[in-house]
């Protein structure tokens, strides 16, 4: 008799999160929350956790027997939050703030199952090289950063903006794999066919 695993519902419309979850060998369907995700929280770590939980709660209420996973990414430089830029001009302003400096990327991941809720937050420090005006103008006009926290995408053109990453690359993409794998396995969902990380022989 085949093992029964919980149905997985991804409460995110992000194509990047869909791609990364698919890479883990997990079968899932997507159901995006229509709830407002506004928060007065200003601490980036707490905000990432809160927004991820807000995304997942309404979807979890509609899928009480499933494992619902949600995520949200927050970018901050010197404690100042950089959301998704409204237009190319604001995107260029974000790049000026990030140029030649190190900023933090926080991604909250929330899992809901059987009435229980668990949230963890990944952090990665990203350093931009010093950008000139032409580079900032080119990137902001590309449109790649308009739908992304911080105004850039590290998996696309934006990788040319970065000189150093300290921490998990997938966290900057918006779905920290180590956090996701741990939460899925802890709730009975196998990743790459395994429910636990097997230690290598000594």
C-alpha atoms as an extended CHARMM CRD file, in Angstrom:
* protein
*
       202  EXT
         1         1  UNK       CA              0.0000000000        0.0000000000        0.0000000000  PROA      1               0.0000000000
         2         2  UNK       CA              1.4280000000        3.3730000000       -1.0600000000  PROA      2               0.0000000000
         3         3  UNK       CA              2.3110000000        5.8530000000        1.6460000000  PROA      3               0.0000000000
         4         4  UNK       CA             -0.1150000000        8.7340000000        2.0550000000  PROA      4               0.0000000000
         5         5  UNK       CA              1.4470000000       12.1760000000        2.1460000000  PROA      5               0.0000000000
         6         6  UNK       CA             -0.3870000000       15.4380000000        2.7450000000  PROA      6               0.0000000000
         7         7  UNK       CA             -1.4740000000       17.4630000000       -0.2480000000  PROA      7               0.0000000000
         8         8  UNK       CA              0.7630000000       20.5230000000       -0.6500000000  PROA      8               0.0000000000
         9         9  UNK       CA             -0.6970000000       23.9130000000       -1.5550000000  PROA      9               0.0000000000
        10        10  UNK       CA              1.6370000000       26.7830000000       -2.4340000000  PROA      10              0.0000000000
        11        11  UNK       CA              0.0480000000       30.0710000000       -1.3680000000  PROA      11              0.0000000000
        12        12  UNK       CA              2.1150000000       32.1570000000       -3.7750000000  PROA      12              0.0000000000
        13        13  UNK       CA              1.8090000000       33.2600000000       -7.3700000000  PROA      13              0.0000000000
        14        14  UNK       CA              5.5760000000       33.6760000000       -7.7320000000  PROA      14              0.0000000000
        15        15  UNK       CA              6.9210000000       31.7120000000      -10.7160000000  PROA      15              0.0000000000
        16        16  UNK       CA             10.3080000000       31.5390000000       -8.9710000000  PROA      16              0.0000000000
        17        17  UNK       CA              8.8200000000       29.8270000000       -5.9060000000  PROA      17              0.0000000000
        18        18  UNK       CA              6.8940000000       27.4290000000       -8.1230000000  PROA      18              0.0000000000
        19        19  UNK       CA             10.0980000000       26.5450000000       -9.9550000000  PROA      19              0.0000000000
        20        20  UNK       CA             12.1070000000       25.9770000000       -6.7590000000  PROA      20              0.0000000000
        21        21  UNK       CA              9.3960000000       23.8430000000       -5.1440000000  PROA      21              0.0000000000
        22        22  UNK       CA              9.2080000000       21.7650000000       -8.3280000000  PROA      22              0.0000000000
        23        23  UNK       CA             12.9900000000       21.2320000000       -8.1700000000  PROA      23              0.0000000000
        24        24  UNK       CA             12.5140000000       19.6140000000       -4.7460000000  PROA      24              0.0000000000
        25        25  UNK       CA             10.3870000000       16.8950000000       -6.3160000000  PROA      25              0.0000000000
        26        26  UNK       CA              7.2480000000       17.9880000000       -4.4750000000  PROA      26              0.0000000000
        27        27  UNK       CA              3.8240000000       17.7120000000       -6.0870000000  PROA      27              0.0000000000
        28        28  UNK       CA              1.6780000000       20.7420000000       -5.3130000000  PROA      28              0.0000000000
        29        29  UNK       CA             -0.9920000000       23.0850000000       -6.5640000000  PROA      29              0.0000000000
        30        30  UNK       CA             -1.0770000000       26.8620000000       -6.3720000000  PROA      30              0.0000000000
        31        31  UNK       CA             -3.7630000000       28.8630000000       -4.5940000000  PROA      31              0.0000000000
        32        32  UNK       CA             -3.0330000000       32.5410000000       -4.0880000000  PROA      32              0.0000000000
        33        33  UNK       CA             -4.4180000000       34.4260000000       -1.1180000000  PROA      33              0.0000000000
        34        34  UNK       CA             -6.5720000000       37.4500000000       -1.8730000000  PROA      34              0.0000000000
        35        35  UNK       CA             -6.0550000000       38.8880000000        1.5880000000  PROA      35              0.0000000000
        36        36  UNK       CA             -4.4070000000       42.2620000000        2.1840000000  PROA      36              0.0000000000
        37        37  UNK       CA             -0.7890000000       41.8680000000        3.2280000000  PROA      37              0.0000000000
        38        38  UNK       CA             -0.2990000000       45.2390000000        4.8480000000  PROA      38              0.0000000000
        39        39  UNK       CA              1.5710000000       45.5120000000        8.1250000000  PROA      39              0.0000000000
        40        40  UNK       CA              2.7980000000       48.3120000000       10.3860000000  PROA      40              0.0000000000
        41        41  UNK       CA              5.8090000000       46.1960000000       11.4220000000  PROA      41              0.0000000000
        42        42  UNK       CA              9.1180000000       47.8990000000       10.6260000000  PROA      42              0.0000000000
        43        43  UNK       CA             11.6170000000       45.2640000000       11.7900000000  PROA      43              0.0000000000
        44        44  UNK       CA             12.5140000000       43.4140000000        8.5420000000  PROA      44              0.0000000000
        45        45  UNK       CA             12.9270000000       39.9800000000       10.1750000000  PROA      45              0.0000000000
        46        46  UNK       CA              9.5610000000       40.2150000000       11.9500000000  PROA      46              0.0000000000
        47        47  UNK       CA              7.8960000000       41.7060000000        8.8630000000  PROA      47              0.0000000000
        48        48  UNK       CA              8.9970000000       38.8200000000        6.6270000000  PROA      48              0.0000000000
        49        49  UNK       CA              7.5390000000       36.3510000000        9.1300000000  PROA      49              0.0000000000
        50        50  UNK       CA              4.3060000000       38.2810000000        9.5130000000  PROA      50              0.0000000000
        51        51  UNK       CA              3.6950000000       38.7270000000        5.7830000000  PROA      51              0.0000000000
        52        52  UNK       CA              4.3740000000       35.0620000000        5.0580000000  PROA      52              0.0000000000
        53        53  UNK       CA              1.8750000000       34.0630000000        7.7410000000  PROA      53              0.0000000000
        54        54  UNK       CA             -0.7260000000       36.5210000000        6.4190000000  PROA      54              0.0000000000
        55        55  UNK       CA             -0.3600000000       35.0450000000        2.9370000000  PROA      55              0.0000000000
        56        56  UNK       CA             -0.9150000000       31.5200000000        4.1730000000  PROA      56              0.0000000000
        57        57  UNK       CA             -3.6700000000       31.8320000000        6.7780000000  PROA      57              0.0000000000
        58        58  UNK       CA             -6.6220000000       32.4460000000        4.4760000000  PROA      58              0.0000000000
        59        59  UNK       CA             -5.5060000000       29.7030000000        2.0840000000  PROA      59              0.0000000000
        60        60  UNK       CA             -5.0210000000       27.3180000000        5.0190000000  PROA      60              0.0000000000
        61        61  UNK       CA             -8.5710000000       28.0400000000        6.2090000000  PROA      61              0.0000000000
        62        62  UNK       CA             -9.8610000000       26.8910000000        2.8080000000  PROA      62              0.0000000000
        63        63  UNK       CA             -7.6640000000       23.7650000000        2.7920000000  PROA      63              0.0000000000
        64        64  UNK       CA             -7.8180000000       22.3270000000        6.3260000000  PROA      64              0.0000000000
        65        65  UNK       CA             -6.5150000000       18.8880000000        5.3160000000  PROA      65              0.0000000000
        66        66  UNK       CA             -3.6090000000       20.1320000000        3.2050000000  PROA      66              0.0000000000
        67        67  UNK       CA             -0.1580000000       21.4240000000        4.0250000000  PROA      67              0.0000000000
        68        68  UNK       CA             -0.1420000000       25.0630000000        2.9800000000  PROA      68              0.0000000000
        69        69  UNK       CA              3.1960000000       26.8050000000        2.4580000000  PROA      69              0.0000000000
        70        70  UNK       CA              3.5900000000       30.5560000000        1.9820000000  PROA      70              0.0000000000
        71        71  UNK       CA              6.5770000000       32.8760000000        1.7190000000  PROA      71              0.0000000000
        72        72  UNK       CA              7.3810000000       36.5670000000        1.6020000000  PROA      72              0.0000000000
        73        73  UNK       CA             10.6540000000       38.3750000000        0.9870000000  PROA      73              0.0000000000
        74        74  UNK       CA             11.7530000000       41.6640000000        2.5570000000  PROA      74              0.0000000000
        75        75  UNK       CA             14.8340000000       43.7190000000        1.6520000000  PROA      75              0.0000000000
        76        76  UNK       CA             16.4330000000       46.2330000000        4.0050000000  PROA      76              0.0000000000
        77        77  UNK       CA             19.5240000000       48.4250000000        3.8750000000  PROA      77              0.0000000000
        78        78  UNK       CA             20.6540000000       49.8890000000        7.2040000000  PROA      78              0.0000000000
        79        79  UNK       CA             17.2560000000       48.9160000000        8.5940000000  PROA      79              0.0000000000
        80        80  UNK       CA             15.3460000000       50.8510000000        5.9030000000  PROA      80              0.0000000000
        81        81  UNK       CA             12.8130000000       48.6830000000        4.0710000000  PROA      81              0.0000000000
        82        82  UNK       CA             12.8570000000       48.6110000000        0.2670000000  PROA      82              0.0000000000
        83        83  UNK       CA              9.5940000000       47.1820000000       -1.0640000000  PROA      83              0.0000000000
        84        84  UNK       CA              8.6950000000       46.7200000000       -4.7360000000  PROA      84              0.0000000000
        85        85  UNK       CA              9.4580000000       49.9150000000       -6.6740000000  PROA      85              0.0000000000
        86        86  UNK       CA              6.4320000000       51.7040000000       -8.1060000000  PROA      86              0.0000000000
        87        87  UNK       CA              8.1750000000       52.6430000000      -11.3490000000  PROA      87              0.0000000000
        88        88  UNK       CA             11.5550000000       52.8350000000      -13.0910000000  PROA      88              0.0000000000
        89        89  UNK       CA             12.4710000000       56.0890000000      -11.3570000000  PROA      89              0.0000000000
        90        90  UNK       CA             11.9740000000       54.5710000000       -7.9110000000  PROA      90              0.0000000000
        91        91  UNK       CA             13.8160000000       51.4520000000       -9.0500000000  PROA      91              0.0000000000
        92        92  UNK       CA             16.8200000000       53.6190000000       -9.9660000000  PROA      92              0.0000000000
        93        93  UNK       CA             16.6190000000       55.3010000000       -6.5530000000  PROA      93              0.0000000000
        94        94  UNK       CA             16.6960000000       51.8650000000       -4.8640000000  PROA      94              0.0000000000
        95        95  UNK       CA             19.8170000000       50.9570000000       -6.8550000000  PROA      95              0.0000000000
        96        96  UNK       CA             21.5230000000       54.1650000000       -5.7190000000  PROA      96              0.0000000000
        97        97  UNK       CA             20.8270000000       53.1980000000       -2.1120000000  PROA      97              0.0000000000
        98        98  UNK       CA             22.1970000000       49.6780000000       -2.6630000000  PROA      98              0.0000000000
        99        99  UNK       CA             25.2120000000       50.6030000000       -4.8090000000  PROA      99              0.0000000000
       100       100  UNK       CA             28.5280000000       49.6930000000       -3.1760000000  PROA      100             0.0000000000
       101       101  UNK       CA             26.8370000000       48.5960000000        0.0450000000  PROA      101             0.0000000000
       102       102  UNK       CA             25.6960000000       45.4500000000        1.8430000000  PROA      102             0.0000000000
       103       103  UNK       CA             22.0010000000       44.8950000000        2.4510000000  PROA      103             0.0000000000
       104       104  UNK       CA             19.9150000000       42.1490000000        4.0110000000  PROA      104             0.0000000000
       105       105  UNK       CA             17.3420000000       39.8790000000        2.4160000000  PROA      105             0.0000000000
       106       106  UNK       CA             14.8650000000       38.1690000000        4.7440000000  PROA      106             0.0000000000
       107       107  UNK       CA             12.4180000000       35.5330000000        3.5310000000  PROA      107             0.0000000000
       108       108  UNK       CA              9.7310000000       34.2700000000        5.8600000000  PROA      108             0.0000000000
       109       109  UNK       CA              8.3400000000       30.7880000000        5.2000000000  PROA      109             0.0000000000
       110       110  UNK       CA              5.1070000000       29.7280000000        6.9030000000  PROA      110             0.0000000000
       111       111  UNK       CA              3.6340000000       26.2410000000        6.9580000000  PROA      111             0.0000000000
       112       112  UNK       CA              0.0670000000       25.4740000000        8.0250000000  PROA      112             0.0000000000
       113       113  UNK       CA             -1.2560000000       21.9800000000        8.6800000000  PROA      113             0.0000000000
       114       114  UNK       CA             -3.9540000000       20.5250000000       10.8920000000  PROA      114             0.0000000000
       115       115  UNK       CA             -4.6330000000       23.8420000000       12.5770000000  PROA      115             0.0000000000
       116       116  UNK       CA             -0.9630000000       24.3330000000       13.4510000000  PROA      116             0.0000000000
       117       117  UNK       CA              1.2290000000       27.1380000000       12.1280000000  PROA      117             0.0000000000
       118       118  UNK       CA              5.0130000000       27.3600000000       11.9870000000  PROA      118             0.0000000000
       119       119  UNK       CA              7.1440000000       30.1540000000       10.5470000000  PROA      119             0.0000000000
       120       120  UNK       CA             10.8910000000       30.4330000000       10.0080000000  PROA      120             0.0000000000
       121       121  UNK       CA             12.9310000000       33.2270000000        8.4470000000  PROA      121             0.0000000000
       122       122  UNK       CA             16.0560000000       32.9550000000        6.3120000000  PROA      122             0.0000000000
       123       123  UNK       CA             18.6040000000       35.7860000000        6.0450000000  PROA      123             0.0000000000
       124       124  UNK       CA             21.2340000000       36.4950000000        3.4050000000  PROA      124             0.0000000000
       125       125  UNK       CA             23.6160000000       39.4520000000        3.2030000000  PROA      125             0.0000000000
       126       126  UNK       CA             24.0780000000       40.7670000000       -0.3410000000  PROA      126             0.0000000000
       127       127  UNK       CA             26.7450000000       43.2670000000       -1.4080000000  PROA      127             0.0000000000
       128       128  UNK       CA             26.3630000000       45.3020000000       -4.5900000000  PROA      128             0.0000000000
       129       129  UNK       CA             29.3610000000       46.5030000000       -6.5240000000  PROA      129             0.0000000000
       130       130  UNK       CA             29.5490000000       50.2740000000       -7.0640000000  PROA      130             0.0000000000
       131       131  UNK       CA             27.2250000000       51.0960000000       -9.9540000000  PROA      131             0.0000000000
       132       132  UNK       CA             27.5060000000       54.0130000000      -12.3490000000  PROA      132             0.0000000000
       133       133  UNK       CA             24.5610000000       56.1090000000      -13.5330000000  PROA      133             0.0000000000
       134       134  UNK       CA             24.3430000000       54.3950000000      -16.9170000000  PROA      134             0.0000000000
       135       135  UNK       CA             24.1550000000       50.9490000000      -15.3020000000  PROA      135             0.0000000000
       136       136  UNK       CA             21.4350000000       52.0360000000      -12.8890000000  PROA      136             0.0000000000
       137       137  UNK       CA             19.4670000000       53.5960000000      -15.7330000000  PROA      137             0.0000000000
       138       138  UNK       CA             19.8360000000       50.5040000000      -17.9260000000  PROA      138             0.0000000000
       139       139  UNK       CA             18.7170000000       48.1190000000      -15.2030000000  PROA      139             0.0000000000
       140       140  UNK       CA             15.8000000000       50.2300000000      -13.9980000000  PROA      140             0.0000000000
       141       141  UNK       CA             14.5390000000       50.6050000000      -17.5870000000  PROA      141             0.0000000000
       142       142  UNK       CA             14.7130000000       46.8250000000      -18.1220000000  PROA      142             0.0000000000
       143       143  UNK       CA             11.6740000000       46.4090000000      -15.8750000000  PROA      143             0.0000000000
       144       144  UNK       CA             13.0990000000       43.2890000000      -14.2220000000  PROA      144             0.0000000000
       145       145  UNK       CA             13.1170000000       44.8180000000      -10.7440000000  PROA      145             0.0000000000
       146       146  UNK       CA              9.5990000000       46.2650000000      -10.7190000000  PROA      146             0.0000000000
       147       147  UNK       CA              7.8810000000       43.2020000000       -9.2300000000  PROA      147             0.0000000000
       148       148  UNK       CA             10.6470000000       42.3530000000       -6.7550000000  PROA      148             0.0000000000
       149       149  UNK       CA             11.4060000000       43.4980000000       -3.2230000000  PROA      149             0.0000000000
       150       150  UNK       CA             14.4800000000       45.6980000000       -3.2810000000  PROA      150             0.0000000000
       151       151  UNK       CA             14.0520000000       46.3580000000       -6.9840000000  PROA      151             0.0000000000
       152       152  UNK       CA             16.2720000000       43.6210000000       -8.4350000000  PROA      152             0.0000000000
       153       153  UNK       CA             16.2440000000       39.9380000000       -9.3310000000  PROA      153             0.0000000000
       154       154  UNK       CA             19.4180000000       38.0410000000       -8.4990000000  PROA      154             0.0000000000
       155       155  UNK       CA             18.5400000000       35.1700000000      -10.8300000000  PROA      155             0.0000000000
       156       156  UNK       CA             18.3360000000       37.3980000000      -13.9270000000  PROA      156             0.0000000000
       157       157  UNK       CA             20.0380000000       40.5670000000      -15.1190000000  PROA      157             0.0000000000
       158       158  UNK       CA             20.3920000000       41.5660000000      -11.4840000000  PROA      158             0.0000000000
       159       159  UNK       CA             23.1650000000       39.0550000000      -10.8600000000  PROA      159             0.0000000000
       160       160  UNK       CA             25.4810000000       41.5280000000      -12.6120000000  PROA      160             0.0000000000
       161       161  UNK       CA             24.7740000000       44.0400000000       -9.8120000000  PROA      161             0.0000000000
       162       162  UNK       CA             26.0870000000       41.7470000000       -7.0780000000  PROA      162             0.0000000000
       163       163  UNK       CA             29.6930000000       41.3640000000       -5.9520000000  PROA      163             0.0000000000
       164       164  UNK       CA             29.2000000000       39.0860000000       -2.9240000000  PROA      164             0.0000000000
       165       165  UNK       CA             26.5330000000       36.9230000000       -1.2840000000  PROA      165             0.0000000000
       166       166  UNK       CA             26.8630000000       35.6710000000        2.2860000000  PROA      166             0.0000000000
       167       167  UNK       CA             24.2070000000       33.0820000000        2.9840000000  PROA      167             0.0000000000
       168       168  UNK       CA             21.7550000000       31.1050000000        0.9250000000  PROA      168             0.0000000000
       169       169  UNK       CA             21.3300000000       32.1340000000       -2.7120000000  PROA      169             0.0000000000
       170       170  UNK       CA             17.8030000000       30.7040000000       -2.9210000000  PROA      170             0.0000000000
       171       171  UNK       CA             16.8000000000       32.9740000000       -0.0340000000  PROA      171             0.0000000000
       172       172  UNK       CA             17.5630000000       35.9870000000       -2.2450000000  PROA      172             0.0000000000
       173       173  UNK       CA             15.4260000000       34.4290000000       -4.9850000000  PROA      173             0.0000000000
       174       174  UNK       CA             12.6170000000       34.2880000000       -2.4220000000  PROA      174             0.0000000000
       175       175  UNK       CA             12.4150000000       30.6680000000       -1.2550000000  PROA      175             0.0000000000
       176       176  UNK       CA             15.2340000000       29.5370000000        1.0860000000  PROA      176             0.0000000000
       177       177  UNK       CA             15.6220000000       25.8760000000        0.1950000000  PROA      177             0.0000000000
       178       178  UNK       CA             17.1260000000       24.7290000000        3.5010000000  PROA      178             0.0000000000
       179       179  UNK       CA             14.2190000000       26.2680000000        5.4320000000  PROA      179             0.0000000000
       180       180  UNK       CA             11.6140000000       24.9090000000        3.0140000000  PROA      180             0.0000000000
       181       181  UNK       CA             13.0890000000       21.3900000000        3.0260000000  PROA      181             0.0000000000
       182       182  UNK       CA             13.1800000000       21.2950000000        6.8240000000  PROA      182             0.0000000000
       183       183  UNK       CA              9.6020000000       22.4890000000        7.2060000000  PROA      183             0.0000000000
       184       184  UNK       CA              8.2300000000       20.1190000000        4.5660000000  PROA      184             0.0000000000
       185       185  UNK       CA              9.9650000000       17.0620000000        5.9910000000  PROA      185             0.0000000000
       186       186  UNK       CA              8.9580000000       17.9960000000        9.5420000000  PROA      186             0.0000000000
       187       187  UNK       CA              5.3380000000       17.8480000000        8.3920000000  PROA      187             0.0000000000
       188       188  UNK       CA              5.5420000000       14.5250000000        6.5660000000  PROA      188             0.0000000000
       189       189  UNK       CA              6.2300000000       15.7060000000        3.0240000000  PROA      189             0.0000000000
       190       190  UNK       CA              9.1770000000       13.9330000000        1.3550000000  PROA      190             0.0000000000
       191       191  UNK       CA             11.8010000000       15.9630000000       -0.5050000000  PROA      191             0.0000000000
       192       192  UNK       CA             13.6920000000       14.1030000000       -3.2380000000  PROA      192             0.0000000000
       193       193  UNK       CA             11.9070000000       10.9920000000       -2.0020000000  PROA      193             0.0000000000
       194       194  UNK       CA             13.1940000000       11.2340000000        1.5700000000  PROA      194             0.0000000000
       195       195  UNK       CA             11.4580000000       12.2810000000        4.7720000000  PROA      195             0.0000000000
       196       196  UNK       CA             14.7060000000       12.8980000000        6.6470000000  PROA      196             0.0000000000
       197       197  UNK       CA             18.2370000000       14.0140000000        5.9360000000  PROA      197             0.0000000000
       198       198  UNK       CA             20.4130000000       10.9100000000        6.0800000000  PROA      198             0.0000000000
       199       199  UNK       CA             23.8620000000       11.3840000000        7.5700000000  PROA      199             0.0000000000
       200       200  UNK       CA             26.7990000000       10.3700000000        5.3970000000  PROA      200             0.0000000000
       201       201  UNK       CA             28.7740000000        7.4040000000        6.6800000000  PROA      201             0.0000000000
       202       202  UNK       CA             31.8260000000        8.3120000000        8.8110000000  PROA      202             0.0000000000
